[in-house]
Amino acid sequence: MEVQITSNEKNGKAFLGEDQSPLAEMTFTWAGSDKIIINHTEGSDALKGKSAGNKMLMALIEKAKEEGFKIMPLCPFAHSVFQRDASIKDVWF
């Protein structure tokens, strides 16, 4: 299952499954044009143990590196990943 990312000028999400009823999603808010704030990660029981949260976060990190924006992880899950992985600190705000 591939991670999809949707966004407008105010907010967005990375998700697995269908847009209207995702199996997992990571929501974010734009803070200006160069930063997103990840505020929530949620997944269905069907995806527990399948690294859904990590897949969504890595998709957002890849997008941040490609497009030149930073990520502020207020979501406890995303924040814990940033604290543990030195290879992604270049996009951490």
Sequence and secondary structure as in RCSB ss.txt:
>XXXX:A:sequence
MEVQITSNEKNGKAFLGEDQSPLAEMTFTWAGSDKIIINHTEGSDALKGKSAGNKMLMALIEKAKEEGFKIMPLC
PFAHSVFQRDASIKDVWF
>XXXX:A:secstr
   EEEE SSEEEEEEE SSSEEEEEEEEE SSSEEEEEEEEE GGGTTTTHHHHHHHHHHHHHHHHT EEEE S
HHHHHHHHH GGGGGGB 
